[in-house]
Amino acid sequence: MLIDNHGRPITYLRLAVTDRCNLRCFYCMPEEGISFLPKPHLLTFEEMLRMVRMMAELGIKKVRITGGEPFVRKELMSFLRALVAIPGIEKVNITTNGVLTEHLVPELKALGISSINLSLDTLDRERFKEMTRRDELPNVLRTLDALLEHEIDTKINAVVMAGKNDQDILPLVGLSEKMPVSVRFIEEMPFNGSGLNETAFMSYHKIIDIIKEAHPSLAKLKDAASSTSYNYSIPNHLGNVGVIAAYSRTFCGTCNRIRVTPTGTLKTCLYDDGVLNIRDLLRSSTDDVAIKETLTQVFTNRHKDGFEAEANRKSIVTESMTTIGG
């Protein structure tokens, strides 16, 4: 097992397979999008599989596939079939916006994908169009129906901003009444290409207060070890709700996650600016033992929390979340 310099086990890899996305959510990137990287700059699927095999040998047990939007990358399903077969990898999860996913749900179920995080910030079609700059809500909702039909564990992720979609909190909570889903509300982060929108920021405390005002019987659940969300139940609801203090960074003390960006940059914290380029290592060396020694060294020099990581950056946070892995 990998243990970092603060005594935290590292068991979870978030792997971004692309920086491209078919939505243009304003809290993630500018309307005109970003300058997407040429294909040679990205990790190949073969390189990703080699990397995951090494990390599995070091103690990584869970992989979450992210983007951008992972399903815009060609041959993703072939990659997933190889990924789930890697010895030591016990869970493979996916984060998607659901636009392209509906017809793939049966195969994802057959592959044994453990859970899907579905990004959904509003149930209002016009507001969805305003926030994502695309009219794709019907496709997302069909994906949600397919996930439930095939009994895939589903979490709905909603980034909440005052004056943008705070009126959607309670309608989204309402999904948990009739559906066995976990609806999680996420604090906005500064990864939108320009920095945090402080006037729209809503803390996790405010979000909980809004839910509790409408549902006074809201009850705290026992959170799993290393959970990023504070989870709650509402009587007679099939599902549950949660909040993720992504900007307040209250869960750093039990963090078991590392990230690899589409270009192979290893981030031992979301808020650092990268500690190692695995792509360059993979392309310059066939010695897996030496690469694993390098990885182990990096993992044992993690920042204690997101604030320390941000303070030690070479520049302020301005990158888009799509270049990091959502």
NORBEL-V221345 format. One record per residue. N is the residue number from 1. PHI is phi in radians with two decimals (999 if undefined). OMEGA is omega in radians with two decimals (999 if undefined). Layout:
BEGIN
N:PHI:OMEGA ; N:PHI:OMEGA
END
This chain:
BEGIN
1:999:3.05 ; 2:-1.45:3.07 ; 3:-2.16:-3.12 ; 4:-1.42:-3.06 ; 5:-1.27:3.06 ; 6:-1.97:3.08 ; 7:1.41:-3.12 ; 8:-1.66:3.04 ; 9:-1.20:3.09 ; 10:-1.95:-3.05 ; 11:-2.27:-2.89 ; 12:-2.33:3.09 ; 13:-1.93:2.98 ; 14:-1.78:-3.01 ; 15:-1.98:3.09 ; 16:-1.54:-3.06 ; 17:-1.64:3.12 ; 18:-2.79:3.01 ; 19:-1.73:-3.09 ; 20:-1.56:3.13 ; 21:-2.57:3.13 ; 22:-1.66:2.98 ; 23:-2.01:3.13 ; 24:-2.31:-3.10 ; 25:-1.01:-2.99 ; 26:-1.15:3.13 ; 27:-1.50:-3.12 ; 28:-2.01:-3.12 ; 29:-2.75:3.09 ; 30:-1.12:-3.10 ; 31:-1.02:-3.13 ; 32:-1.36:-3.13 ; 33:1.44:3.12 ; 34:-2.15:3.08 ; 35:-1.40:-3.11 ; 36:-1.22:-3.04 ; 37:-1.38:3.05 ; 38:-1.08:-3.06 ; 39:-0.94:-3.13 ; 40:-1.07:3.12 ; 41:-1.35:-3.08 ; 42:-1.52:2.97 ; 43:-1.08:3.00 ; 44:-1.36:3.08 ; 45:-1.10:3.11 ; 46:-1.08:3.11 ; 47:-1.15:3.11 ; 48:-1.09:-3.13 ; 49:-1.13:3.08 ; 50:-1.07:3.13 ; 51:-1.08:-3.12 ; 52:-1.13:3.09 ; 53:-1.02:3.12 ; 54:-1.13:-3.13 ; 55:-1.16:3.08 ; 56:-1.09:3.10 ; 57:-1.17:3.11 ; 58:-1.49:3.10 ; 59:2.31:3.07 ; 60:-1.22:-3.08 ; 61:-2.04:-3.07 ; 62:-2.27:3.10 ; 63:-2.20:3.00 ; 64:-1.96:3.11 ; 65:-1.58:-3.12 ; 66:-2.31:3.03 ; 67:-2.33:0.31 ; 68:0.50:3.03 ; 69:-1.87:-3.00 ; 70:-1.00:-3.04 ; 71:-1.38:3.00 ; 72:-1.46:3.11 ; 73:-1.48:-3.11 ; 74:-1.12:3.09 ; 75:1.18:3.14 ; 76:-1.09:-3.09 ; 77:-1.12:3.08 ; 78:-1.09:3.09 ; 79:-1.08:-3.14 ; 80:-1.10:3.12 ; 81:-1.07:3.10 ; 82:-1.31:-3.09 ; 83:-1.14:-3.08 ; 84:-1.17:-3.11 ; 85:-1.59:-3.10 ; 86:-1.24:3.12 ; 87:-1.02:3.13 ; 88:1.70:3.11 ; 89:-1.49:-3.04 ; 90:-1.62:-3.12 ; 91:-2.43:2.97 ; 92:-2.17:3.13 ; 93:-2.03:-3.10 ; 94:-2.39:2.95 ; 95:-1.91:-3.08 ; 96:-2.51:3.02 ; 97:-1.52:3.01 ; 98:1.43:-3.07 ; 99:-1.16:-3.05 ; 100:-1.94:-2.84 ; 101:-1.73:-2.95 ; 102:-0.89:-3.03 ; 103:-1.25:-3.12 ; 104:-1.63:-3.04 ; 105:-1.02:3.12 ; 106:-1.01:3.13 ; 107:-1.22:3.08 ; 108:-1.06:3.08 ; 109:-1.10:-3.13 ; 110:-1.12:3.12 ; 111:-1.25:-3.11 ; 112:1.50:3.08 ; 113:-1.00:-2.98 ; 114:-1.24:3.13 ; 115:-2.81:3.11 ; 116:-2.16:2.95 ; 117:-1.70:-3.10 ; 118:-1.84:3.14 ; 119:-1.34:-3.09 ; 120:-2.73:-3.02 ; 121:-1.62:-3.11 ; 122:-2.82:3.04 ; 123:-1.78:3.14 ; 124:-1.61:-3.02 ; 125:-1.08:-3.12 ; 126:-1.18:3.13 ; 127:-1.20:3.06 ; 128:-1.02:-3.14 ; 129:-1.11:3.11 ; 130:-1.14:-3.04 ; 131:-1.34:-3.07 ; 132:-1.77:-3.08 ; 133:1.07:3.09 ; 134:-2.54:-3.12 ; 135:-1.69:-3.01 ; 136:-2.13:-3.07 ; 137:-0.99:3.13 ; 138:-0.99:3.12 ; 139:-1.12:3.14 ; 140:-1.12:-3.12 ; 141:-1.19:3.06 ; 142:-1.16:3.06 ; 143:-1.11:3.09 ; 144:-1.02:3.12 ; 145:-1.06:-3.13 ; 146:-1.16:3.11 ; 147:-1.08:3.13 ; 148:-1.22:3.14 ; 149:-1.06:-3.10 ; 150:-1.65:3.02 ; 151:0.98:3.00 ; 152:-1.60:3.13 ; 153:-0.96:-3.00 ; 154:-2.19:3.02 ; 155:-2.06:3.09 ; 156:-1.78:-3.12 ; 157:-1.86:3.13 ; 158:-2.23:3.02 ; 159:-1.41:-3.02 ; 160:-1.91:3.12 ; 161:-2.41:3.14 ; 162:-1.11:3.12 ; 163:1.36:3.14 ; 164:-1.98:-3.14 ; 165:-2.56:3.11 ; 166:-1.14:3.08 ; 167:-1.25:-3.14 ; 168:-1.62:-3.09 ; 169:-1.03:-3.07 ; 170:-1.22:3.03 ; 171:-1.03:3.10 ; 172:-1.20:3.04 ; 173:-0.99:-3.13 ; 174:-1.05:3.10 ; 175:-1.09:-3.09 ; 176:-1.27:-3.13 ; 177:-1.25:-3.05 ; 178:-1.85:-3.09 ; 179:-2.10:3.11 ; 180:-1.43:-3.09 ; 181:-2.07:2.99 ; 182:-1.83:-3.14 ; 183:-1.73:-3.07 ; 184:-2.00:3.14 ; 185:-1.80:-2.97 ; 186:-2.03:3.00 ; 187:-1.09:3.06 ; 188:-1.13:3.11 ; 189:-2.06:-3.07 ; 190:-1.41:-3.04 ; 191:-1.57:-3.11 ; 192:-2.19:-3.13 ; 193:1.67:-3.11 ; 194:-2.48:-3.13 ; 195:1.99:-3.04 ; 196:-1.17:3.02 ; 197:-1.52:-2.99 ; 198:-1.14:-3.11 ; 199:-1.23:-3.11 ; 200:-1.75:-3.03 ; 201:-1.18:3.05 ; 202:-2.19:3.14 ; 203:-1.29:3.12 ; 204:-1.10:3.08 ; 205:-1.08:-3.14 ; 206:-1.11:-3.13 ; 207:-1.11:3.11 ; 208:-1.06:-3.12 ; 209:-1.05:3.14 ; 210:-1.13:3.13 ; 211:-1.17:-3.07 ; 212:-1.19:3.12 ; 213:-1.10:3.14 ; 214:-1.46:-3.11 ; 215:-2.30:-3.07 ; 216:-1.02:-3.13 ; 217:-1.51:3.09 ; 218:-0.90:-3.05 ; 219:-2.19:-3.13 ; 220:-1.22:3.04 ; 221:-1.69:3.03 ; 222:-1.35:-3.09 ; 223:-1.45:3.08 ; 224:-1.16:3.07 ; 225:-1.01:3.14 ; 226:1.21:3.10 ; 227:-1.15:3.05 ; 228:-1.55:-3.08 ; 229:-1.96:2.94 ; 230:-1.60:-2.97 ; 231:-1.91:-3.04 ; 232:-2.42:3.04 ; 233:-1.96:3.03 ; 234:-2.18:-3.10 ; 235:-0.89:3.09 ; 236:1.23:3.04 ; 237:-1.72:3.11 ; 238:-1.18:-3.13 ; 239:-1.85:3.11 ; 240:-2.50:3.13 ; 241:-2.24:3.13 ; 242:-2.67:3.04 ; 243:-2.28:-3.14 ; 244:-2.06:-3.09 ; 245:-1.47:-2.99 ; 246:-1.18:3.11 ; 247:-1.61:3.10 ; 248:-1.21:3.01 ; 249:1.02:-3.12 ; 250:-1.54:-3.04 ; 251:-1.88:-3.05 ; 252:-1.08:-3.05 ; 253:-1.12:3.13 ; 254:-2.12:-3.05 ; 255:-1.17:3.11 ; 256:-2.02:-2.97 ; 257:-1.90:2.89 ; 258:-2.27:-3.13 ; 259:-2.22:2.95 ; 260:-2.21:-3.11 ; 261:-1.39:-3.13 ; 262:-1.04:-3.14 ; 263:-1.60:3.08 ; 264:1.61:3.08 ; 265:-1.31:3.10 ; 266:-1.54:3.09 ; 267:-2.08:3.08 ; 268:-1.50:3.00 ; 269:-2.64:3.11 ; 270:-0.95:-3.00 ; 271:-1.58:3.05 ; 272:-1.44:-3.12 ; 273:-1.84:3.08 ; 274:1.81:-3.08 ; 275:-2.04:-3.07 ; 276:-2.97:3.04 ; 277:-1.78:-3.11 ; 278:-1.23:3.12 ; 279:-0.99:-3.12 ; 280:-1.15:3.09 ; 281:-1.09:-3.10 ; 282:-1.11:-3.07 ; 283:-1.46:-3.11 ; 284:-1.83:-3.05 ; 285:-2.49:3.01 ; 286:-1.76:-3.08 ; 287:-1.62:-3.11 ; 288:-1.10:-3.13 ; 289:-1.09:3.14 ; 290:-1.14:3.13 ; 291:-1.14:3.12 ; 292:-1.12:3.08 ; 293:-1.14:3.10 ; 294:-1.12:3.12 ; 295:-1.07:-3.12 ; 296:-1.04:3.13 ; 297:-1.10:3.14 ; 298:-1.15:-3.11 ; 299:-1.12:-3.13 ; 300:-1.64:3.06 ; 301:-2.36:-3.12 ; 302:-1.52:2.99 ; 303:-1.20:-3.09 ; 304:-1.27:3.12 ; 305:-2.80:-3.09 ; 306:-1.17:3.13 ; 307:-1.24:3.09 ; 308:-1.13:3.12 ; 309:-1.07:-3.14 ; 310:-1.15:-3.13 ; 311:-1.14:-3.11 ; 312:-1.71:3.08 ; 313:-1.19:3.07 ; 314:-1.36:3.13 ; 315:-2.57:-3.13 ; 316:-1.23:-3.12 ; 317:-1.27:3.05 ; 318:-2.46:-3.07 ; 319:-1.20:3.10 ; 320:-1.46:3.13 ; 321:-1.06:-3.11 ; 322:-1.17:3.10 ; 323:-1.49:-3.09 ; 324:-1.77:-3.03 ; 325:2.06:-3.03 ; 326:-1.24:999
END
